[in-house]
């Protein structure tokens, strides 16, 4: 995703400089956060690295996410971003496998 410095700073300011991952919000990683449970409190100046931007909808491509406004983006720490990406990839694979199975069953019924 290619977001300019201005957009990144605007998103970080809107997030008050911390990870926006919360279990009660769309786009969360749904993981247990170390020491904080359902909410992540990682800050921009934490040693784990800079906060990352992600589209609110995890199925949005990076190319489309680069065109989103700050309202369509989440600020996430690296751990939440990674958990969220893995969950989205797993869900996408499960949907593709289910579609393939359904197509194979439809072919078997035609015989």
N, CA, C and O atoms as a GROMACS GRO file, in nm:
protein
  444
    1UNK      N    1   0.086  -0.116   0.000
    1UNK     CA    2   0.000   0.000   0.000
    1UNK      C    3   0.090   0.122   0.000
    1UNK      O    4   0.189   0.127   0.073
    2UNK      N    5   0.056   0.219  -0.081
    2UNK     CA    6   0.137   0.340  -0.090
    2UNK      C    7   0.055   0.460  -0.044
    2UNK      O    8  -0.027   0.514  -0.119
    3UNK      N    9   0.078   0.500   0.078
    3UNK     CA   10   0.009   0.614   0.137
    3UNK      C   11   0.114   0.721   0.161
    3UNK      O   12   0.226   0.690   0.203
    4UNK      N   13   0.079   0.844   0.135
    4UNK     CA   14   0.173   0.952   0.157
    4UNK      C   15   0.194   0.982   0.306
    4UNK      O   16   0.116   0.940   0.391
    5UNK      N   17   0.298   1.056   0.333
    5UNK     CA   18   0.332   1.092   0.471
    5UNK      C   19   0.218   1.170   0.537
    5UNK      O   20   0.189   1.150   0.655
    6UNK      N   21   0.155   1.259   0.461
    6UNK     CA   22   0.047   1.339   0.517
    6UNK      C   23  -0.070   1.253   0.560
    6UNK      O   24  -0.125   1.272   0.669
    7UNK      N   25  -0.109   1.158   0.476
    7UNK     CA   26  -0.220   1.069   0.508
    7UNK      C   27  -0.187   0.980   0.628
    7UNK      O   28  -0.272   0.956   0.714
    8UNK      N   29  -0.062   0.932   0.632
    8UNK     CA   30  -0.020   0.849   0.744
    8UNK      C   31  -0.029   0.928   0.875
    8UNK      O   32  -0.083   0.878   0.974
    9UNK      N   33   0.022   1.047   0.873
    9UNK     CA   34   0.018   1.130   0.995
    9UNK      C   35  -0.125   1.164   1.035
    9UNK      O   36  -0.156   1.168   1.154
   10UNK      N   37  -0.212   1.188   0.937
   10UNK     CA   38  -0.352   1.216   0.968
   10UNK      C   39  -0.420   1.096   1.032
   10UNK      O   40  -0.495   1.110   1.129
   11UNK      N   41  -0.392   0.976   0.978
   11UNK     CA   42  -0.450   0.854   1.035
   11UNK      C   43  -0.396   0.829   1.176
   11UNK      O   44  -0.471   0.790   1.265
   12UNK      N   45  -0.267   0.852   1.194
   12UNK     CA   46  -0.206   0.832   1.326
   12UNK      C   47  -0.263   0.931   1.428
   12UNK      O   48  -0.285   0.896   1.544
   13UNK      N   49  -0.285   1.053   1.384
   13UNK     CA   50  -0.344   1.155   1.472
   13UNK      C   51  -0.487   1.116   1.510
   13UNK      O   52  -0.526   1.129   1.626
   14UNK      N   53  -0.565   1.070   1.412
   14UNK     CA   54  -0.703   1.029   1.438
   14UNK      C   55  -0.708   0.911   1.536
   14UNK      O   56  -0.803   0.897   1.613
   15UNK      N   57  -0.605   0.827   1.532
   15UNK     CA   58  -0.597   0.710   1.622
   15UNK      C   59  -0.531   0.744   1.754
   15UNK      O   60  -0.510   0.657   1.839
   16UNK      N   61  -0.498   0.871   1.772
   16UNK     CA   62  -0.431   0.918   1.894
   16UNK      C   63  -0.300   0.844   1.917
   16UNK      O   64  -0.260   0.821   2.032
   17UNK      N   65  -0.233   0.807   1.807
   17UNK     CA   66  -0.101   0.746   1.816
   17UNK      C   67  -0.096   0.605   1.869
   17UNK      O   68   0.009   0.559   1.912
   18UNK      N   69  -0.210   0.535   1.867
   18UNK     CA   70  -0.207   0.397   1.916
   18UNK      C   71  -0.284   0.304   1.825
   18UNK      O   72  -0.366   0.347   1.743
   19UNK      N   73  -0.257   0.175   1.840
   19UNK     CA   74  -0.324   0.070   1.763
   19UNK      C   75  -0.474   0.078   1.788
   19UNK      O   76  -0.517   0.093   1.902
   20UNK      N   77  -0.552   0.068   1.682
   20UNK     CA   78  -0.698   0.077   1.694
   20UNK      C   79  -0.767  -0.058   1.704
   20UNK      O   80  -0.889  -0.065   1.690
   21UNK      N   81  -0.694  -0.163   1.727
   21UNK     CA   82  -0.753  -0.297   1.733
   21UNK      C   83  -0.830  -0.315   1.863
   21UNK      O   84  -0.774  -0.309   1.972
   22UNK      N   85  -0.961  -0.337   1.850
   22UNK     CA   86  -1.050  -0.364   1.962
   22UNK      C   87  -1.148  -0.473   1.917
   22UNK      O   88  -1.195  -0.470   1.803
   23UNK      N   89  -1.178  -0.568   2.003
   23UNK     CA   90  -1.267  -0.678   1.964
   23UNK      C   91  -1.406  -0.630   1.925
   23UNK      O   92  -1.475  -0.696   1.847
   24UNK      N   93  -1.450  -0.516   1.977
   24UNK     CA   94  -1.584  -0.468   1.948
   24UNK      C   95  -1.590  -0.381   1.823
   24UNK      O   96  -1.695  -0.325   1.792
   25UNK      N   97  -1.480  -0.368   1.750
   25UNK     CA   98  -1.475  -0.286   1.630
   25UNK      C   99  -1.451  -0.373   1.507
   25UNK      O  100  -1.382  -0.475   1.515
   26UNK      N  101  -1.508  -0.332   1.393
   26UNK     CA  102  -1.480  -0.405   1.270
   26UNK      C  103  -1.331  -0.399   1.236
   26UNK      O  104  -1.264  -0.300   1.266
   27UNK      N  105  -1.281  -0.503   1.174
   27UNK     CA  106  -1.143  -0.504   1.130
   27UNK      C  107  -1.041  -0.546   1.234
   27UNK      O  108  -0.921  -0.543   1.207
   28UNK      N  109  -1.087  -0.585   1.352
   28UNK     CA  110  -0.991  -0.623   1.457
   28UNK      C  111  -0.926  -0.756   1.424
   28UNK      O  112  -0.973  -0.831   1.339
   29UNK      N  113  -0.816  -0.785   1.493
   29UNK     CA  114  -0.744  -0.911   1.468
   29UNK      C  115  -0.808  -1.029   1.539
   29UNK      O  116  -0.777  -1.144   1.509
   30UNK      N  117  -0.896  -1.002   1.634
   30UNK     CA  118  -0.967  -1.103   1.714
   30UNK      C  119  -0.873  -1.186   1.801
   30UNK      O  120  -0.912  -1.292   1.850
   31UNK      N  121  -0.751  -1.141   1.819
   31UNK     CA  122  -0.655  -1.214   1.902
   31UNK      C  123  -0.656  -1.163   2.045
   31UNK      O  124  -0.711  -1.057   2.073
   32UNK      N  125  -0.595  -1.238   2.133
   32UNK     CA  126  -0.576  -1.192   2.270
   32UNK      C  127  -0.449  -1.108   2.273
   32UNK      O  128  -0.342  -1.156   2.237
   33UNK      N  129  -0.463  -0.986   2.316
   33UNK     CA  130  -0.348  -0.897   2.322
   33UNK      C  131  -0.273  -0.917   2.452
   33UNK      O  132  -0.333  -0.928   2.560
   34UNK      N  133  -0.146  -0.921   2.441
   34UNK     CA  134  -0.060  -0.944   2.558
   34UNK      C  135  -0.089  -0.839   2.664
   34UNK      O  136  -0.075  -0.719   2.639
   35UNK      N  137  -0.127  -0.881   2.779
   35UNK     CA  138  -0.151  -0.799   2.898
   35UNK      C  139  -0.277  -0.713   2.892
   35UNK      O  140  -0.314  -0.653   2.993
   36UNK      N  141  -0.343  -0.703   2.778
   36UNK     CA  142  -0.457  -0.612   2.769
   36UNK      C  143  -0.586  -0.678   2.725
   36UNK      O  144  -0.689  -0.610   2.716
   37UNK      N  145  -0.586  -0.807   2.696
   37UNK     CA  146  -0.707  -0.878   2.660
   37UNK      C  147  -0.764  -0.838   2.524
   37UNK      O  148  -0.695  -0.850   2.423
   38UNK      N  149  -0.889  -0.788   2.519
   38UNK     CA  150  -0.954  -0.764   2.391
   38UNK      C  151  -0.911  -0.636   2.320
   38UNK      O  152  -0.950  -0.614   2.206
   39UNK      N  153  -0.834  -0.552   2.383
   39UNK     CA  154  -0.791  -0.426   2.322
   39UNK      C  155  -0.640  -0.418   2.318
   39UNK      O  156  -0.571  -0.467   2.407
   40UNK      N  157  -0.589  -0.356   2.213
   40UNK     CA  158  -0.445  -0.339   2.199
   40UNK      C  159  -0.410  -0.194   2.229
   40UNK      O  160  -0.477  -0.102   2.180
   41UNK      N  161  -0.308  -0.174   2.307
   41UNK     CA  162  -0.269  -0.038   2.343
   41UNK      C  163  -0.128  -0.005   2.295
   41UNK      O  164  -0.060   0.079   2.355
   42UNK      N  165  -0.082  -0.069   2.188
   42UNK     CA  166   0.050  -0.039   2.133
   42UNK      C  167   0.052   0.106   2.084
   42UNK      O  168  -0.046   0.154   2.028
   43UNK      N  169   0.163   0.173   2.106
   43UNK     CA  170   0.177   0.314   2.067
   43UNK      C  171   0.277   0.328   1.954
   43UNK      O  172   0.357   0.239   1.927
   44UNK      N  173   0.271   0.442   1.889
   44UNK     CA  174   0.359   0.470   1.776
   44UNK      C  175   0.506   0.465   1.815
   44UNK      O  176   0.590   0.433   1.732
   45UNK      N  177   0.537   0.496   1.939
   45UNK     CA  178   0.677   0.498   1.981
   45UNK      C  179   0.721   0.370   2.052
   45UNK      O  180   0.828   0.368   2.112
   46UNK      N  181   0.641   0.264   2.047
   46UNK     CA  182   0.678   0.136   2.107
   46UNK      C  183   0.795   0.075   2.030
   46UNK      O  184   0.810   0.100   1.910
   47UNK      N  185   0.878  -0.003   2.097
   47UNK     CA  186   0.996  -0.059   2.030
   47UNK      C  187   0.966  -0.166   1.925
   47UNK      O  188   1.055  -0.204   1.849
   48UNK      N  189   0.842  -0.215   1.919
   48UNK     CA  190   0.809  -0.319   1.820
   48UNK      C  191   0.812  -0.266   1.677
   48UNK      O  192   0.811  -0.344   1.583
   49UNK      N  193   0.816  -0.138   1.661
   49UNK     CA  194   0.821  -0.080   1.527
   49UNK      C  195   0.706   0.015   1.503
   49UNK      O  196   0.620   0.033   1.590
   50UNK      N  197   0.703   0.076   1.387
   50UNK     CA  198   0.599   0.174   1.358
   50UNK      C  199   0.462   0.109   1.344
   50UNK      O  200   0.451  -0.010   1.313
   51UNK      N  201   0.359   0.188   1.366
   51UNK     CA  202   0.224   0.139   1.344
   51UNK      C  203   0.199   0.136   1.193
   51UNK      O  204   0.254   0.216   1.118
   52UNK      N  205   0.115   0.043   1.152
   52UNK     CA  206   0.086   0.023   1.009
   52UNK      C  207  -0.057   0.064   0.979
   52UNK      O  208  -0.141   0.067   1.068
   53UNK      N  209  -0.083   0.094   0.854
   53UNK     CA  210  -0.219   0.125   0.810
   53UNK      C  211  -0.277   0.005   0.737
   53UNK      O  212  -0.207  -0.064   0.662
   54UNK      N  213  -0.405  -0.019   0.759
   54UNK     CA  214  -0.475  -0.127   0.691
   54UNK      C  215  -0.616  -0.080   0.661
   54UNK      O  216  -0.671   0.003   0.734
   55UNK      N  217  -0.674  -0.132   0.555
   55UNK     CA  218  -0.813  -0.100   0.524
   55UNK      C  219  -0.903  -0.159   0.631
   55UNK      O  220  -0.873  -0.265   0.687
   56UNK      N  221  -1.012  -0.092   0.659
   56UNK     CA  222  -1.108  -0.140   0.758
   56UNK      C  223  -1.158  -0.280   0.721
   56UNK      O  224  -1.171  -0.366   0.807
   57UNK      N  225  -1.185  -0.301   0.593
   57UNK     CA  226  -1.226  -0.432   0.543
   57UNK      C  227  -1.102  -0.513   0.507
   57UNK      O  228  -1.028  -0.473   0.417
   58UNK      N  229  -1.076  -0.624   0.575
   58UNK     CA  230  -0.953  -0.699   0.548
   58UNK      C  231  -0.946  -0.760   0.408
   58UNK      O  232  -0.839  -0.802   0.365
   59UNK      N  233  -1.058  -0.765   0.335
   59UNK     CA  234  -1.056  -0.818   0.199
   59UNK      C  235  -1.025  -0.712   0.094
   59UNK      O  236  -1.018  -0.743  -0.025
   60UNK      N  237  -1.005  -0.589   0.136
   60UNK     CA  238  -0.969  -0.482   0.044
   60UNK      C  239  -0.825  -0.503  -0.001
   60UNK      O  240  -0.736  -0.528   0.081
   61UNK      N  241  -0.802  -0.492  -0.130
   61UNK     CA  242  -0.666  -0.508  -0.181
   61UNK      C  243  -0.581  -0.387  -0.138
   61UNK      O  244  -0.634  -0.280  -0.110
   62UNK      N  245  -0.451  -0.407  -0.134
   62UNK     CA  246  -0.362  -0.296  -0.099
   62UNK      C  247  -0.376  -0.181  -0.198
   62UNK      O  248  -0.370  -0.064  -0.160
   63UNK      N  249  -0.396  -0.214  -0.323
   63UNK     CA  250  -0.412  -0.111  -0.426
   63UNK      C  251  -0.535  -0.025  -0.398
   63UNK      O  252  -0.529   0.097  -0.407
   64UNK      N  253  -0.647  -0.090  -0.364
   64UNK     CA  254  -0.769  -0.014  -0.333
   64UNK      C  255  -0.756   0.059  -0.200
   64UNK      O  256  -0.809   0.169  -0.185
   65UNK      N  257  -0.687   0.001  -0.105
   65UNK     CA  258  -0.669   0.064   0.026
   65UNK      C  259  -0.591   0.194   0.015
   65UNK      O  260  -0.612   0.287   0.093
   66UNK      N  261  -0.500   0.201  -0.081
   66UNK     CA  262  -0.419   0.322  -0.099
   66UNK      C  263  -0.504   0.442  -0.139
   66UNK      O  264  -0.461   0.556  -0.126
   67UNK      N  265  -0.624   0.416  -0.188
   67UNK     CA  266  -0.714   0.524  -0.231
   67UNK      C  267  -0.816   0.562  -0.124
   67UNK      O  268  -0.894   0.655  -0.144
   68UNK      N  269  -0.817   0.492  -0.012
   68UNK     CA  270  -0.916   0.518   0.092
   68UNK      C  271  -0.883   0.643   0.172
   68UNK      O  272  -0.767   0.683   0.184
   69UNK      N  273  -0.988   0.703   0.226
   69UNK     CA  274  -0.968   0.816   0.316
   69UNK      C  275  -0.930   0.762   0.454
   69UNK      O  276  -0.934   0.642   0.478
   70UNK      N  277  -0.894   0.852   0.543
   70UNK     CA  278  -0.856   0.813   0.678
   70UNK      C  279  -0.969   0.736   0.746
   70UNK      O  280  -0.943   0.645   0.825
   71UNK      N  281  -1.094   0.770   0.716
   71UNK     CA  282  -1.209   0.702   0.777
   71UNK      C  283  -1.217   0.555   0.738
   71UNK      O  284  -1.276   0.476   0.811
   72UNK      N  285  -1.159   0.517   0.625
   72UNK     CA  286  -1.163   0.379   0.580
   72UNK      C  287  -1.041   0.298   0.619
   72UNK      O  288  -1.026   0.183   0.577
   73UNK      N  289  -0.954   0.358   0.700
   73UNK     CA  290  -0.830   0.293   0.739
   73UNK      C  291  -0.824   0.267   0.888
   73UNK      O  292  -0.886   0.339   0.967
   74UNK      N  293  -0.749   0.166   0.927
   74UNK     CA  294  -0.720   0.136   1.067
   74UNK      C  295  -0.570   0.150   1.089
   74UNK      O  296  -0.490   0.116   1.002
   75UNK      N  297  -0.534   0.200   1.204
   75UNK     CA  298  -0.394   0.202   1.245
   75UNK      C  299  -0.373   0.081   1.333
   75UNK      O  300  -0.440   0.066   1.436
   76UNK      N  301  -0.281  -0.007   1.294
   76UNK     CA  302  -0.258  -0.132   1.366
   76UNK      C  303  -0.109  -0.150   1.397
   76UNK      O  304  -0.023  -0.108   1.320
   77UNK      N  305  -0.082  -0.213   1.511
   77UNK     CA  306   0.056  -0.250   1.540
   77UNK      C  307   0.091  -0.369   1.451
   77UNK      O  308   0.003  -0.430   1.390
   78UNK      N  309   0.217  -0.401   1.443
   78UNK     CA  310   0.263  -0.509   1.356
   78UNK      C  311   0.200  -0.644   1.394
   78UNK      O  312   0.164  -0.722   1.306
   79UNK      N  313   0.187  -0.672   1.523
   79UNK     CA  314   0.130  -0.800   1.567
   79UNK      C  315  -0.017  -0.811   1.526
   79UNK      O  316  -0.059  -0.915   1.476
   80UNK      N  317  -0.095  -0.706   1.548
   80UNK     CA  318  -0.237  -0.710   1.511
   80UNK      C  319  -0.253  -0.716   1.359
   80UNK      O  320  -0.338  -0.789   1.308
   81UNK      N  321  -0.170  -0.641   1.287
   81UNK     CA  322  -0.176  -0.642   1.141
   81UNK      C  323  -0.149  -0.783   1.090
   81UNK      O  324  -0.219  -0.831   1.001
   82UNK      N  325  -0.048  -0.850   1.147
   82UNK     CA  326  -0.012  -0.985   1.102
   82UNK      C  327  -0.123  -1.086   1.135
   82UNK      O  328  -0.160  -1.166   1.049
   83UNK      N  329  -0.177  -1.082   1.258
   83UNK     CA  330  -0.287  -1.174   1.294
   83UNK      C  331  -0.407  -1.152   1.203
   83UNK      O  332  -0.469  -1.247   1.157
   84UNK      N  333  -0.438  -1.026   1.178
   84UNK     CA  334  -0.552  -0.993   1.093
   84UNK      C  335  -0.530  -1.043   0.950
   84UNK      O  336  -0.622  -1.097   0.889
   85UNK      N  337  -0.411  -1.025   0.897
   85UNK     CA  338  -0.379  -1.070   0.761
   85UNK      C  339  -0.389  -1.222   0.751
   85UNK      O  340  -0.442  -1.274   0.653
   86UNK      N  341  -0.338  -1.293   0.851
   86UNK     CA  342  -0.345  -1.440   0.852
   86UNK      C  343  -0.490  -1.485   0.857
   86UNK      O  344  -0.529  -1.576   0.784
   87UNK      N  345  -0.572  -1.422   0.944
   87UNK     CA  346  -0.714  -1.458   0.952
   87UNK      C  347  -0.784  -1.434   0.818
   87UNK      O  348  -0.863  -1.518   0.774
   88UNK      N  349  -0.756  -1.322   0.754
   88UNK     CA  350  -0.819  -1.290   0.626
   88UNK      C  351  -0.776  -1.390   0.518
   88UNK      O  352  -0.859  -1.434   0.438
   89UNK      N  353  -0.648  -1.424   0.516
   89UNK     CA  354  -0.599  -1.522   0.418
   89UNK      C  355  -0.663  -1.659   0.441
   89UNK      O  356  -0.702  -1.726   0.345
   90UNK      N  357  -0.673  -1.701   0.567
   90UNK     CA  358  -0.736  -1.830   0.599
   90UNK      C  359  -0.883  -1.830   0.558
   90UNK      O  360  -0.932  -1.929   0.503
   91UNK      N  361  -0.953  -1.721   0.583
   91UNK     CA  362  -1.095  -1.712   0.546
   91UNK      C  363  -1.111  -1.715   0.394
   91UNK      O  364  -1.203  -1.779   0.343
   92UNK      N  365  -1.023  -1.646   0.323
   92UNK     CA  366  -1.028  -1.645   0.177
   92UNK      C  367  -1.003  -1.786   0.122
   92UNK      O  368  -1.071  -1.829   0.029
   93UNK      N  369  -0.906  -1.857   0.179
   93UNK     CA  370  -0.878  -1.994   0.137
   93UNK      C  371  -0.997  -2.085   0.164
   93UNK      O  372  -1.030  -2.169   0.081
   94UNK      N  373  -1.061  -2.070   0.280
   94UNK     CA  374  -1.178  -2.152   0.315
   94UNK      C  375  -1.292  -2.126   0.218
   94UNK      O  376  -1.361  -2.220   0.177
   95UNK      N  377  -1.314  -2.000   0.181
   95UNK     CA  378  -1.420  -1.968   0.084
   95UNK      C  379  -1.390  -2.029  -0.052
   95UNK      O  380  -1.479  -2.083  -0.117
   96UNK      N  381  -1.264  -2.021  -0.094
   96UNK     CA  382  -1.226  -2.078  -0.224
   96UNK      C  383  -1.241  -2.230  -0.223
   96UNK      O  384  -1.288  -2.289  -0.320
   97UNK      N  385  -1.203  -2.294  -0.112
   97UNK     CA  386  -1.217  -2.439  -0.101
   97UNK      C  387  -1.364  -2.480  -0.102
   97UNK      O  388  -1.400  -2.579  -0.165
   98UNK      N  389  -1.448  -2.404  -0.033
   98UNK     CA  390  -1.591  -2.435  -0.031
   98UNK      C  391  -1.652  -2.418  -0.170
   98UNK      O  392  -1.737  -2.498  -0.211
   99UNK      N  393  -1.609  -2.315  -0.242
   99UNK     CA  394  -1.661  -2.294  -0.378
   99UNK      C  395  -1.615  -2.407  -0.470
   99UNK      O  396  -1.692  -2.453  -0.554
  100UNK      N  397  -1.491  -2.451  -0.455
  100UNK     CA  398  -1.440  -2.561  -0.536
  100UNK      C  399  -1.516  -2.690  -0.505
  100UNK      O  400  -1.553  -2.764  -0.597
  101UNK      N  401  -1.538  -2.718  -0.379
  101UNK     CA  402  -1.612  -2.838  -0.339
  101UNK      C  403  -1.754  -2.834  -0.396
  101UNK      O  404  -1.804  -2.935  -0.446
  102UNK      N  405  -1.818  -2.718  -0.388
  102UNK     CA  406  -1.954  -2.705  -0.440
  102UNK      C  407  -1.956  -2.726  -0.592
  102UNK      O  408  -2.047  -2.789  -0.646
  103UNK      N  409  -1.854  -2.674  -0.661
  103UNK     CA  410  -1.847  -2.692  -0.806
  103UNK      C  411  -1.822  -2.839  -0.840
  103UNK      O  412  -1.881  -2.890  -0.936
  104UNK      N  413  -1.738  -2.907  -0.765
  104UNK     CA  414  -1.712  -3.049  -0.788
  104UNK      C  415  -1.837  -3.132  -0.763
  104UNK      O  416  -1.867  -3.225  -0.838
  105UNK      N  417  -1.910  -3.100  -0.658
  105UNK     CA  418  -2.035  -3.172  -0.630
  105UNK      C  419  -2.136  -3.150  -0.740
  105UNK      O  420  -2.209  -3.242  -0.777
  106UNK      N  421  -2.142  -3.028  -0.792
  106UNK     CA  422  -2.235  -2.999  -0.901
  106UNK      C  423  -2.198  -3.080  -1.024
  106UNK      O  424  -2.287  -3.128  -1.094
  107UNK      N  425  -2.070  -3.094  -1.052
  107UNK     CA  426  -2.025  -3.176  -1.165
  107UNK      C  427  -2.059  -3.323  -1.143
  107UNK      O  428  -2.102  -3.391  -1.236
  108UNK      N  429  -2.039  -3.371  -1.020
  108UNK     CA  430  -2.070  -3.511  -0.989
  108UNK      C  431  -2.219  -3.540  -1.006
  108UNK      O  432  -2.257  -3.649  -1.048
  109UNK      N  433  -2.303  -3.443  -0.974
  109UNK     CA  434  -2.448  -3.463  -0.987
  109UNK      C  435  -2.492  -3.465  -1.132
  109UNK      O  436  -2.595  -3.524  -1.165
  110UNK      N  437  -2.414  -3.401  -1.218
  110UNK     CA  438  -2.449  -3.398  -1.361
  110UNK      C  439  -2.419  -3.530  -1.431
  110UNK      O  440  -2.470  -3.554  -1.540
  111UNK      N  441  -2.337  -3.615  -1.372
  111UNK     CA  442  -2.300  -3.742  -1.437
  111UNK      C  443  -2.410  -3.838  -1.435
  111UNK      O  444  -2.396  -3.949  -1.485
   0.00000   0.00000   0.00000
